[in-house]
């Protein structure tokens, strides 16, 4: 796991594979958590017509800090730079590239940002920041009561309705 660096390559290969096999079809991607980050970062935007980003972190520093704070309290925040440096060295990852909040504005198609309002890993303020940086057309859904990756389980009918409407409008 490289927190989106190499995973973004996988997302691009998958999108290219679909484009090659379905050249006349419109394509959307739904990226959840690390998958959302991987859909955003990389040398070029993901080659899809629409993008749904659910519970994605805005940048590496904040995602590591948030998680360490949960487990270690204030010590976690102090350890964040050290652990990021160790992880970067171990994986050969350029951590400066791992900023979905900087990359989201490069995507030209419709964007749907979804987040649980009670997400301890990626606080709602971070989802709002991703949404603010996305180009129009865009939409945001803050799922009241939901946490990190339980949006569908928390509100399955509303999730299907909203995601279906987004995909119908963007891929028609």
C-alpha positions as YAML, in Angstrom:
chain: A
units: angstrom
residues:
- id: 1
  name: UNK
  ca: [0.00, 0.00, 0.00]
- id: 2
  name: UNK
  ca: [1.40, 3.38, -1.05]
- id: 3
  name: UNK
  ca: [-1.53, 5.59, 0.07]
- id: 4
  name: UNK
  ca: [-2.66, 6.20, -3.49]
- id: 5
  name: UNK
  ca: [0.64, 6.60, -5.33]
- id: 6
  name: UNK
  ca: [0.86, 3.25, -7.10]
- id: 7
  name: UNK
  ca: [-2.85, 2.63, -6.62]
- id: 8
  name: UNK
  ca: [-3.51, 5.63, -8.90]
- id: 9
  name: UNK
  ca: [-1.60, 3.81, -11.64]
- id: 10
  name: UNK
  ca: [-3.94, 0.84, -11.19]
- id: 11
  name: UNK
  ca: [-6.98, 3.11, -11.49]
- id: 12
  name: UNK
  ca: [-5.61, 4.60, -14.73]
- id: 13
  name: UNK
  ca: [-4.89, 1.16, -16.20]
- id: 14
  name: UNK
  ca: [-8.43, 0.03, -15.36]
- id: 15
  name: UNK
  ca: [-9.96, 3.16, -16.95]
- id: 16
  name: UNK
  ca: [-7.77, 2.73, -20.05]
- id: 17
  name: UNK
  ca: [-8.81, -0.93, -20.29]
- id: 18
  name: UNK
  ca: [-12.49, 0.09, -20.22]
- id: 19
  name: UNK
  ca: [-11.94, 2.88, -22.78]
- id: 20
  name: UNK
  ca: [-10.18, 0.43, -25.08]
- id: 21
  name: UNK
  ca: [-12.97, -2.13, -24.89]
- id: 22
  name: UNK
  ca: [-15.91, 0.29, -24.81]
- id: 23
  name: UNK
  ca: [-14.72, 3.26, -26.88]
- id: 24
  name: UNK
  ca: [-18.18, 4.75, -27.44]
- id: 25
  name: UNK
  ca: [-19.49, 4.32, -23.88]
- id: 26
  name: UNK
  ca: [-19.46, 6.96, -21.16]
- id: 27
  name: UNK
  ca: [-17.62, 5.79, -18.05]
- id: 28
  name: UNK
  ca: [-17.83, 6.78, -14.40]
- id: 29
  name: UNK
  ca: [-15.68, 5.76, -11.46]
- id: 30
  name: UNK
  ca: [-16.68, 5.46, -7.83]
- id: 31
  name: UNK
  ca: [-13.70, 5.67, -5.49]
- id: 32
  name: UNK
  ca: [-14.16, 4.90, -1.80]
- id: 33
  name: UNK
  ca: [-11.59, 5.99, 0.81]
- id: 34
  name: UNK
  ca: [-8.14, 5.15, -0.59]
- id: 35
  name: UNK
  ca: [-9.83, 4.36, -3.91]
- id: 36
  name: UNK
  ca: [-11.16, 7.92, -4.03]
- id: 37
  name: UNK
  ca: [-7.70, 9.32, -3.40]
- id: 38
  name: UNK
  ca: [-6.21, 7.01, -6.05]
- id: 39
  name: UNK
  ca: [-8.81, 8.20, -8.58]
- id: 40
  name: UNK
  ca: [-7.69, 11.79, -8.04]
- id: 41
  name: UNK
  ca: [-3.91, 11.76, -7.73]
- id: 42
  name: UNK
  ca: [-1.47, 10.92, -10.46]
- id: 43
  name: UNK
  ca: [0.21, 12.66, -13.35]
- id: 44
  name: UNK
  ca: [-3.06, 13.21, -15.23]
- id: 45
  name: UNK
  ca: [-6.73, 13.06, -14.20]
- id: 46
  name: UNK
  ca: [-8.47, 9.70, -14.45]
- id: 47
  name: UNK
  ca: [-9.88, 9.21, -17.95]
- id: 48
  name: UNK
  ca: [-13.55, 8.90, -17.01]
- id: 49
  name: UNK
  ca: [-16.58, 11.05, -17.72]
- id: 50
  name: UNK
  ca: [-17.78, 11.38, -14.12]
- id: 51
  name: UNK
  ca: [-16.28, 10.72, -10.72]
- id: 52
  name: UNK
  ca: [-17.86, 9.90, -7.34]
- id: 53
  name: UNK
  ca: [-15.47, 10.32, -4.42]
- id: 54
  name: UNK
  ca: [-16.55, 8.82, -1.11]
- id: 55
  name: UNK
  ca: [-14.68, 9.31, 2.18]
- id: 56
  name: UNK
  ca: [-11.40, 10.24, 0.46]
- id: 57
  name: UNK
  ca: [-8.62, 11.96, 2.38]
- id: 58
  name: UNK
  ca: [-7.54, 15.47, 1.26]
- id: 59
  name: UNK
  ca: [-3.78, 14.99, 1.72]
- id: 60
  name: UNK
  ca: [-1.35, 12.52, 3.22]
- id: 61
  name: UNK
  ca: [-0.39, 14.60, 6.24]
- id: 62
  name: UNK
  ca: [-3.97, 15.00, 7.47]
- id: 63
  name: UNK
  ca: [-4.95, 11.37, 6.89]
- id: 64
  name: UNK
  ca: [-1.97, 10.08, 8.84]
- id: 65
  name: UNK
  ca: [-2.42, 12.70, 11.56]
- id: 66
  name: UNK
  ca: [-6.14, 11.94, 11.93]
- id: 67
  name: UNK
  ca: [-5.54, 8.23, 12.35]
- id: 68
  name: UNK
  ca: [-2.61, 8.61, 14.72]
- id: 69
  name: UNK
  ca: [-4.58, 11.06, 16.87]
- id: 70
  name: UNK
  ca: [-7.36, 8.50, 17.24]
- id: 71
  name: UNK
  ca: [-4.95, 5.83, 18.47]
- id: 72
  name: UNK
  ca: [-2.29, 7.89, 20.27]
- id: 73
  name: UNK
  ca: [-3.88, 11.22, 21.15]
- id: 74
  name: UNK
  ca: [-1.54, 14.26, 21.04]
- id: 75
  name: UNK
  ca: [1.49, 11.98, 20.66]
- id: 76
  name: UNK
  ca: [0.06, 10.87, 17.31]
- id: 77
  name: UNK
  ca: [0.18, 14.40, 15.95]
- id: 78
  name: UNK
  ca: [3.79, 14.77, 17.08]
- id: 79
  name: UNK
  ca: [4.75, 11.48, 15.40]
- id: 80
  name: UNK
  ca: [3.02, 12.25, 12.09]
- id: 81
  name: UNK
  ca: [6.00, 13.83, 10.23]
- id: 82
  name: UNK
  ca: [8.35, 11.05, 11.38]
- id: 83
  name: UNK
  ca: [6.02, 8.24, 10.34]
- id: 84
  name: UNK
  ca: [5.34, 9.86, 6.97]
- id: 85
  name: UNK
  ca: [9.10, 10.13, 6.36]
- id: 86
  name: UNK
  ca: [9.61, 6.47, 7.31]
- id: 87
  name: UNK
  ca: [6.74, 5.37, 5.07]
- id: 88
  name: UNK
  ca: [8.03, 7.44, 2.16]
- id: 89
  name: UNK
  ca: [11.48, 5.90, 2.50]
- id: 90
  name: UNK
  ca: [10.14, 2.36, 2.83]
- id: 91
  name: UNK
  ca: [7.84, 2.60, -0.20]
- id: 92
  name: UNK
  ca: [9.83, 5.01, -2.39]
- id: 93
  name: UNK
  ca: [6.76, 7.24, -2.55]
- id: 94
  name: UNK
  ca: [6.92, 10.98, -3.19]
- id: 95
  name: UNK
  ca: [4.55, 12.06, -0.44]
- id: 96
  name: UNK
  ca: [4.18, 15.53, -1.99]
- id: 97
  name: UNK
  ca: [2.16, 13.95, -4.82]
- id: 98
  name: UNK
  ca: [-0.41, 12.48, -2.44]
- id: 99
  name: UNK
  ca: [-2.80, 15.41, -2.26]
- id: 100
  name: UNK
  ca: [-6.28, 14.69, -3.64]
- id: 101
  name: UNK
  ca: [-7.41, 18.18, -2.57]
- id: 102
  name: UNK
  ca: [-4.84, 19.69, -4.94]
- id: 103
  name: UNK
  ca: [-5.68, 17.24, -7.74]
- id: 104
  name: UNK
  ca: [-9.48, 17.35, -7.71]
- id: 105
  name: UNK
  ca: [-9.57, 20.69, -9.56]
- id: 106
  name: UNK
  ca: [-7.81, 19.13, -12.55]
- id: 107
  name: UNK
  ca: [-10.73, 16.76, -13.19]
- id: 108
  name: UNK
  ca: [-12.98, 18.38, -15.80]
- id: 109
  name: UNK
  ca: [-16.07, 16.17, -15.49]
- id: 110
  name: UNK
  ca: [-18.90, 16.07, -12.95]
- id: 111
  name: UNK
  ca: [-17.86, 15.20, -9.39]
- id: 112
  name: UNK
  ca: [-19.96, 13.80, -6.55]
- id: 113
  name: UNK
  ca: [-18.32, 14.06, -3.12]
- id: 114
  name: UNK
  ca: [-19.88, 11.89, -0.41]
- id: 115
  name: UNK
  ca: [-18.91, 11.70, 3.25]
- id: 116
  name: UNK
  ca: [-20.20, 10.51, 6.58]
- id: 117
  name: UNK
  ca: [-20.85, 13.45, 8.89]
- id: 118
  name: UNK
  ca: [-19.43, 11.40, 11.81]
- id: 119
  name: UNK
  ca: [-16.34, 10.09, 9.98]
- id: 120
  name: UNK
  ca: [-13.43, 10.06, 12.47]
- id: 121
  name: UNK
  ca: [-10.84, 9.18, 9.79]
- id: 122
  name: UNK
  ca: [-11.78, 11.87, 7.28]
- id: 123
  name: UNK
  ca: [-13.74, 14.62, 9.05]
- id: 124
  name: UNK
  ca: [-16.60, 16.26, 7.20]
- id: 125
  name: UNK
  ca: [-14.62, 19.51, 6.92]
- id: 126
  name: UNK
  ca: [-12.11, 17.68, 4.73]
- id: 127
  name: UNK
  ca: [-14.88, 16.42, 2.42]
- id: 128
  name: UNK
  ca: [-16.19, 19.97, 2.19]
- id: 129
  name: UNK
  ca: [-12.72, 21.14, 1.19]
- id: 130
  name: UNK
  ca: [-12.55, 18.53, -1.59]
- id: 131
  name: UNK
  ca: [-15.98, 19.67, -2.79]
- id: 132
  name: UNK
  ca: [-14.96, 23.35, -2.71]
- id: 133
  name: UNK
  ca: [-11.91, 22.61, -4.87]
- id: 134
  name: UNK
  ca: [-13.80, 20.53, -7.46]
- id: 135
  name: UNK
  ca: [-14.93, 22.19, -10.68]
- id: 136
  name: UNK
  ca: [-18.62, 22.46, -11.50]
- id: 137
  name: UNK
  ca: [-20.77, 20.56, -12.10]
- id: 138
  name: UNK
  ca: [-20.41, 19.07, -8.66]
- id: 139
  name: UNK
  ca: [-22.53, 17.91, -5.76]
- id: 140
  name: UNK
  ca: [-21.95, 17.08, -2.11]
- id: 141
  name: UNK
  ca: [-23.81, 14.68, 0.14]
- id: 142
  name: UNK
  ca: [-23.08, 14.73, 3.86]
- id: 143
  name: UNK
  ca: [-24.62, 11.56, 5.25]
- id: 144
  name: UNK
  ca: [-25.85, 12.52, 8.70]
- id: 145
  name: UNK
  ca: [-24.90, 9.90, 11.28]
- id: 146
  name: UNK
  ca: [-22.67, 7.87, 8.94]
- id: 147
  name: UNK
  ca: [-19.01, 7.22, 9.62]
- id: 148
  name: UNK
  ca: [-16.16, 6.36, 7.22]
- id: 149
  name: UNK
  ca: [-17.20, 3.54, 4.91]
- id: 150
  name: UNK
  ca: [-20.76, 2.84, 5.92]
- id: 151
  name: UNK
  ca: [-22.59, 5.37, 3.78]
- id: 152
  name: UNK
  ca: [-24.44, 2.75, 1.75]
- id: 153
  name: UNK
  ca: [-25.17, 0.62, 4.81]
- id: 154
  name: UNK
  ca: [-26.35, 3.67, 6.76]
- id: 155
  name: UNK
  ca: [-28.78, 4.94, 4.11]
- id: 156
  name: UNK
  ca: [-29.08, 2.34, 1.33]
- id: 157
  name: UNK
  ca: [-32.21, 3.67, -0.37]
- id: 158
  name: UNK
  ca: [-31.02, 7.28, -0.33]
- id: 159
  name: UNK
  ca: [-27.56, 6.19, -1.47]
- id: 160
  name: UNK
  ca: [-29.04, 4.32, -4.44]
- id: 161
  name: UNK
  ca: [-31.31, 7.26, -5.26]
- id: 162
  name: UNK
  ca: [-28.56, 9.89, -5.13]
- id: 163
  name: UNK
  ca: [-25.83, 7.82, -6.79]
- id: 164
  name: UNK
  ca: [-28.26, 6.61, -9.44]
- id: 165
  name: UNK
  ca: [-29.38, 10.16, -10.22]
- id: 166
  name: UNK
  ca: [-25.76, 11.34, -10.46]
- id: 167
  name: UNK
  ca: [-24.79, 8.51, -12.79]
- id: 168
  name: UNK
  ca: [-27.97, 8.85, -14.89]
- id: 169
  name: UNK
  ca: [-27.38, 12.59, -15.40]
- id: 170
  name: UNK
  ca: [-23.66, 12.31, -16.08]
- id: 171
  name: UNK
  ca: [-23.65, 9.29, -18.33]
- id: 172
  name: UNK
  ca: [-26.77, 9.95, -20.39]
...
